[in-house]
Amino acid sequence: MAIFGGRSKGVCCLTIDNLGEAAEIGEGSWPSERPVGRHFTLSVVQRLLGSLEVHKLTATFFIEAMNAELYPELLREIVDRGHEVGCHAWQHERWNTLSRSAERSVLARSTRAFRDLAVEPVGFRPPGGQITAHTPELLRELGYRYHSPAGSRAGIADGLAVIPFEWRMVDAFFYASSFAGLRERYRSAPVERPASVEVAECLLDPIRDAAASRSQATVVFHPLLLREPAAFEAFEHVLAGIDELVAHGRLECLTMAAYAERLLTSTGTPVTPLVDEATWATA
């Protein structure tokens, strides 16, 4: 987390990662005989859109661009409700394993699919949390303004805003088996089945810290996990906590794009972002 421009309030960027079956198709785990276009996460996204509306909060949805073909109406609805759609690759490709040519191809295809829906992505979150040495150049060529890798300090690098997320600020950190290694790395005593309030409070503590220090925090949720009642309860508890901080004038809830523009247009000395090489993804 970092302070920029002498703000009188902290900033929270609320983000939602993944949609539908794109990641499963990409990793080859989606059965060939199973139809596409009817994934359960659609109803989950509708629920969370309703919760966001209740609390009058905006979010950034990092979505695999394949969904521009599978679920165009939902993507349009997300934008029409005042939220941001960012790029999360085509089929959740593990980004730091791609060659330069593959990376260019996936980014160009993904960006074109969003733009065909009149959705203009300006932000990119790499699946797995890591970019490559070529990512900033390719993003600039396609008109992007920021990217969001794993890390702990926002700033400016390579002509782009960099708005990282901390692994401890991801709901999957507490639930997903693939995050076991990260739990061991960042928690001295991992809880195998944490209660919803416990998860919510773990996610809210850094947001409260950002409000107190007038810095910025990014929190990440996954519709795939929010299907479970306890996980959705934790999500709503976090929204209520953010809502309370906003109501008391201690916090702003901004889309990633809005925060990126604040960083890029700041007249202060640019801050070097701090990124994290740890990842849940394995080759």
C-alpha positions as CSV (number, residue, x, y, z in Angstrom):
1,M,0.0,0.0,0.0
2,A,1.2,3.5,-0.7
3,I,0.1,7.1,-0.1
4,F,-0.3,9.4,-3.2
5,G,-1.0,13.1,-3.4
6,G,-1.8,13.8,0.2
7,R,-5.3,12.3,0.1
8,S,-7.7,13.0,2.9
9,K,-9.3,9.6,2.4
10,G,-8.1,6.0,1.8
11,V,-9.0,4.2,-1.4
12,C,-10.4,0.7,-1.9
13,C,-10.5,-1.0,-5.3
14,L,-13.1,-3.8,-5.2
15,T,-12.4,-6.4,-7.9
16,I,-14.1,-9.5,-9.2
17,D,-12.0,-12.1,-11.1
18,N,-13.2,-14.8,-13.6
19,L,-16.5,-15.6,-15.2
20,G,-18.0,-18.8,-16.6
21,E,-16.2,-21.8,-17.9
22,A,-13.4,-20.0,-19.7
23,A,-10.7,-21.0,-17.3
24,E,-11.8,-24.6,-17.3
25,I,-11.8,-24.7,-21.1
26,G,-8.4,-23.1,-21.1
27,E,-6.9,-25.6,-18.7
28,G,-8.5,-28.6,-20.5
29,S,-10.7,-29.7,-17.6
30,W,-14.1,-28.8,-19.2
31,P,-15.7,-32.0,-20.6
32,S,-16.0,-31.9,-24.3
33,E,-19.6,-33.2,-24.2
34,R,-20.7,-30.5,-21.7
35,P,-22.5,-27.5,-23.4
36,V,-21.1,-24.0,-22.8
37,G,-23.0,-20.8,-22.2
38,R,-24.9,-21.9,-19.1
39,H,-22.4,-21.6,-16.3
40,F,-23.6,-21.3,-12.7
41,T,-21.4,-18.2,-12.1
42,L,-23.9,-16.1,-14.2
43,S,-26.5,-16.3,-11.4
44,V,-23.7,-15.6,-8.8
45,V,-22.7,-12.4,-10.7
46,Q,-26.3,-11.3,-10.8
47,R,-26.5,-11.7,-7.0
48,L,-23.3,-9.8,-6.4
49,L,-24.4,-7.0,-8.8
50,G,-27.5,-6.7,-6.6
51,S,-25.3,-6.5,-3.4
52,L,-23.1,-3.8,-5.0
53,E,-26.2,-1.8,-5.9
54,V,-27.5,-2.0,-2.4
55,H,-24.3,-0.6,-1.0
56,K,-23.8,1.8,-3.9
57,L,-20.3,0.5,-4.6
58,T,-18.6,0.2,-7.9
59,A,-16.3,-2.7,-8.8
60,T,-13.9,-3.8,-11.6
61,F,-14.6,-7.1,-13.2
62,F,-11.5,-8.8,-14.6
63,I,-13.1,-11.2,-17.2
64,E,-11.6,-13.7,-19.6
65,A,-12.4,-12.2,-23.1
66,M,-13.9,-15.5,-24.3
67,N,-16.9,-14.4,-22.3
68,A,-17.5,-11.5,-24.7
69,E,-18.7,-14.2,-27.1
70,L,-20.4,-16.5,-24.5
71,Y,-22.1,-13.9,-22.3
72,P,-22.2,-10.6,-24.2
73,E,-25.5,-9.4,-22.5
74,L,-24.0,-9.9,-19.0
75,L,-20.8,-7.9,-19.9
76,R,-23.0,-5.1,-21.2
77,E,-25.1,-5.2,-18.1
78,I,-22.0,-4.9,-15.9
79,V,-20.9,-1.8,-17.8
80,D,-24.4,-0.3,-17.9
81,R,-24.6,-0.6,-14.1
82,G,-21.5,1.6,-13.8
83,H,-18.8,-1.0,-13.2
84,E,-15.6,-1.5,-15.1
85,V,-14.7,-4.5,-17.3
86,G,-10.9,-5.3,-17.4
87,C,-9.1,-8.0,-19.3
88,H,-8.2,-11.3,-17.7
89,A,-6.7,-13.0,-20.8
90,W,-8.7,-15.1,-23.2
91,Q,-9.2,-18.4,-21.3
92,H,-7.2,-17.6,-18.2
93,E,-3.9,-18.5,-19.7
94,R,-1.1,-18.6,-17.1
95,W,0.5,-15.4,-18.2
96,N,4.1,-15.7,-17.2
97,T,4.5,-18.9,-19.2
98,L,3.5,-17.4,-22.6
99,S,6.0,-16.5,-25.3
100,R,6.0,-13.0,-26.6
101,S,4.2,-14.0,-29.8
102,A,1.5,-15.9,-27.9
103,E,1.1,-13.1,-25.4
104,R,0.7,-10.6,-28.2
105,S,-1.9,-12.8,-29.9
106,V,-3.9,-13.5,-26.8
107,L,-4.0,-9.8,-25.8
108,A,-4.9,-8.6,-29.3
109,R,-7.7,-11.2,-29.6
110,S,-9.0,-10.4,-26.2
111,T,-9.0,-6.7,-26.7
112,R,-10.7,-7.0,-30.0
113,A,-13.5,-9.2,-28.5
114,F,-14.3,-6.6,-25.8
115,R,-14.2,-3.7,-28.3
116,D,-16.6,-5.6,-30.6
117,L,-19.1,-5.2,-27.7
118,A,-18.3,-1.5,-27.3
119,V,-16.5,-2.4,-24.1
120,E,-13.2,-0.6,-23.9
121,P,-10.7,-2.4,-21.6
122,V,-8.0,-0.2,-20.1
123,G,-6.8,-2.6,-17.4
124,F,-5.3,-6.0,-17.4
125,R,-4.9,-8.5,-14.6
126,P,-2.6,-11.5,-15.4
127,P,-3.8,-14.9,-14.4
128,G,-1.4,-16.3,-11.9
129,G,-0.4,-12.7,-10.8
130,Q,2.7,-12.3,-12.9
131,I,3.4,-10.4,-16.1
132,T,6.3,-11.0,-18.5
133,A,9.0,-8.6,-19.6
134,H,7.0,-7.9,-22.7
135,T,3.6,-7.3,-21.1
136,P,3.9,-3.5,-20.5
137,E,5.0,-2.8,-24.1
138,L,2.2,-4.9,-25.5
139,L,-0.4,-3.3,-23.2
140,R,0.7,0.2,-24.3
141,E,0.5,-0.7,-27.9
142,L,-3.2,-1.7,-27.4
143,G,-4.1,1.4,-25.5
144,Y,-4.2,0.0,-21.9
145,R,-3.6,2.3,-19.0
146,Y,-2.7,-0.1,-16.1
147,H,-2.1,-3.6,-15.1
148,S,-2.7,-5.4,-11.8
149,P,-0.2,-8.1,-10.8
150,A,0.5,-9.5,-7.4
151,G,2.3,-7.1,-5.2
152,S,2.0,-4.6,-2.3
153,R,2.6,-1.1,-3.6
154,A,1.0,0.8,-6.4
155,G,2.9,3.2,-8.6
156,I,4.0,3.9,-12.2
157,A,6.3,1.8,-14.3
158,D,6.9,1.6,-18.1
159,G,4.4,4.3,-18.8
160,L,1.6,2.4,-17.1
161,A,-0.1,2.6,-13.7
162,V,0.6,-0.6,-11.7
163,I,-2.1,-1.4,-9.1
164,P,-1.2,-4.7,-7.4
165,F,-3.2,-7.0,-5.2
166,E,-1.9,-8.8,-2.1
167,W,-2.5,-12.5,-1.9
168,R,-3.9,-12.1,1.6
169,M,-6.5,-9.8,0.0
170,V,-7.9,-12.6,-2.3
171,D,-10.9,-14.7,-1.2
172,A,-9.3,-17.8,-2.7
173,F,-6.4,-17.4,-0.3
174,F,-8.7,-18.7,2.4
175,Y,-10.6,-21.3,0.5
176,A,-8.8,-22.8,-2.6
177,S,-6.6,-25.9,-2.4
178,S,-4.3,-24.4,-5.1
179,F,-3.5,-21.6,-2.6
180,A,-2.2,-23.9,0.1
181,G,1.4,-23.0,-0.7
182,L,0.7,-19.3,-0.4
183,R,-1.2,-19.8,2.9
184,E,1.9,-21.5,4.3
185,R,4.1,-18.7,3.0
186,Y,2.0,-15.8,4.4
187,R,0.2,-17.2,7.4
188,S,1.9,-18.9,10.4
189,A,-1.1,-20.9,11.3
190,P,-3.4,-21.5,8.3
191,V,-7.1,-22.2,9.1
192,E,-8.4,-25.0,7.0
193,R,-12.1,-24.1,7.1
194,P,-12.4,-20.5,8.3
195,A,-15.7,-19.0,9.2
196,S,-17.2,-16.4,6.9
197,V,-16.8,-13.6,9.5
198,E,-13.2,-14.5,10.1
199,V,-12.5,-14.4,6.3
200,A,-14.3,-11.1,6.0
201,E,-12.4,-9.5,8.9
202,C,-9.1,-10.7,7.5
203,L,-10.0,-8.9,4.2
204,L,-11.4,-5.8,5.9
205,D,-8.4,-5.2,8.2
206,P,-6.1,-4.0,5.4
207,I,-8.9,-1.9,4.0
208,R,-9.4,-0.3,7.4
209,D,-5.6,0.3,7.5
210,A,-5.8,2.0,4.1
211,A,-8.6,4.3,5.4
212,A,-6.5,5.1,8.5
213,S,-3.3,5.8,6.6
214,R,-5.0,7.4,3.6
215,S,-3.4,4.7,1.3
216,Q,-4.9,2.2,-1.2
217,A,-6.0,-1.4,-0.9
218,T,-7.3,-3.9,-3.6
219,V,-9.5,-6.8,-2.6
220,V,-10.3,-9.7,-5.0
221,F,-13.4,-12.0,-5.1
222,H,-14.2,-14.9,-7.4
223,P,-17.8,-15.8,-8.4
224,L,-16.7,-19.4,-8.6
225,L,-16.2,-19.4,-4.9
226,L,-19.1,-17.1,-4.0
227,R,-21.5,-19.9,-4.9
228,E,-21.0,-21.2,-1.4
229,P,-23.2,-19.5,1.2
230,A,-20.4,-18.9,3.7
231,A,-18.2,-17.3,1.0
232,F,-21.1,-15.0,-0.2
233,E,-21.8,-14.1,3.4
234,A,-18.1,-13.0,3.8
235,F,-18.4,-11.0,0.6
236,E,-21.5,-9.1,1.9
237,H,-19.8,-8.5,5.2
238,V,-16.9,-6.9,3.4
239,L,-19.2,-4.7,1.3
240,A,-20.9,-3.6,4.5
241,G,-17.6,-2.7,6.1
242,I,-16.5,-0.7,3.0
243,D,-19.9,1.0,2.9
244,E,-19.5,2.0,6.6
245,L,-16.0,3.5,5.9
246,V,-17.3,5.4,2.9
247,A,-20.3,6.7,4.9
248,H,-18.0,8.1,7.6
249,G,-15.8,9.9,5.0
250,R,-12.8,7.8,5.6
251,L,-12.7,5.8,2.3
252,E,-13.4,6.1,-1.4
253,C,-14.4,3.0,-3.4
254,L,-13.0,3.5,-6.9
255,T,-12.8,1.4,-10.0
256,M,-9.2,0.4,-11.0
257,A,-9.5,2.6,-14.1
258,A,-10.4,5.7,-12.0
259,Y,-7.5,5.0,-9.6
260,A,-5.1,4.4,-12.5
261,E,-5.9,7.8,-13.9
262,R,-5.3,9.4,-10.5
263,L,-1.9,7.8,-10.4
264,L,-1.1,8.7,-14.0
265,T,-2.1,12.4,-13.7
266,S,-0.6,13.0,-10.2
267,T,1.9,15.9,-10.1
268,G,3.9,14.3,-7.3
269,T,7.0,12.2,-7.6
270,P,6.2,8.9,-9.2
271,V,6.3,5.9,-6.8
272,T,8.0,2.7,-7.9
273,P,5.5,-0.2,-7.6
274,L,6.4,-3.2,-5.5
275,V,5.4,-6.6,-7.1
276,D,5.4,-10.1,-5.7
277,E,7.0,-13.1,-7.5
278,A,4.9,-15.6,-5.5
279,T,2.0,-17.3,-7.3
280,W,-0.6,-20.0,-6.8
281,A,0.0,-21.2,-10.3
282,T,2.5,-24.0,-11.1
283,A,3.9,-24.7,-14.6
